[in-house]
Amino acid sequence: MFFVIEFSALFTKRPEDTLSQHIWRWFSIKDKSPGYRYRRFALLAGLVWLVAHLLTGGWV
């Protein structure tokens, strides 16, 4: 998914096309739309799980 989004951003060169910009919009990083705390918590929980998963060799 990363490569699809990033390569399409390279070819279209429109603002808000990169993966990081999509994530900022999906999880309301730059604004405080309704429910932003739940989305930010979901992002944080997912990142914590991913780091633990990678560091433990898949035990988590």
C-alpha positions as CSV (number, residue, x, y, z in Angstrom):
1,M,0.0,0.0,0.0
2,F,2.9,2.3,0.8
3,F,4.4,2.1,-2.6
4,V,1.0,2.5,-4.4
5,I,0.3,5.8,-2.5
6,E,3.8,7.2,-2.7
7,F,4.4,6.3,-6.4
8,S,1.0,7.8,-7.4
9,A,2.0,11.0,-5.4
10,L,5.3,11.2,-7.4
11,F,3.4,11.1,-10.7
12,T,0.5,13.4,-9.8
13,K,2.4,15.9,-7.6
14,R,-0.8,17.2,-6.1
15,P,-0.8,18.5,-2.5
16,E,-1.8,16.0,0.2
17,D,-0.9,12.9,-1.9
18,T,1.8,11.4,0.2
19,L,1.2,8.6,2.7
20,S,2.1,10.9,5.7
21,Q,-0.4,13.5,4.5
22,H,-3.1,10.9,4.2
23,I,-2.3,9.7,7.7
24,W,-2.4,13.2,9.1
25,R,-5.8,13.7,7.5
26,W,-7.2,10.3,8.5
27,F,-6.2,10.6,12.2
28,S,-6.9,14.4,12.5
29,I,-3.3,15.3,13.4
30,K,-3.5,18.9,12.1
31,D,-7.1,19.7,13.2
32,K,-9.5,18.8,15.9
33,S,-12.4,17.4,14.1
34,P,-15.0,15.4,16.1
35,G,-13.6,12.2,17.5
36,Y,-10.0,13.2,17.0
37,R,-8.9,11.7,20.3
38,Y,-10.2,8.2,19.4
39,R,-8.5,8.3,16.1
40,R,-5.2,9.5,17.6
41,F,-5.4,6.8,20.2
42,A,-6.0,4.2,17.5
43,L,-2.9,5.5,15.6
44,L,-0.8,5.4,18.8
45,A,-2.0,1.9,19.8
46,G,-1.3,0.6,16.3
47,L,2.2,2.1,16.3
48,V,3.0,0.7,19.7
49,W,1.8,-2.7,18.6
50,L,3.9,-2.5,15.4
51,V,7.1,-1.6,17.3
52,A,6.6,-4.3,19.9
53,H,5.8,-6.8,17.1
54,L,9.0,-5.9,15.2
55,L,11.2,-5.8,18.3
56,T,10.1,-9.2,19.7
57,G,10.2,-11.1,16.4
58,G,6.5,-11.6,16.2
59,W,5.7,-12.6,19.7
60,V,3.3,-9.8,20.2
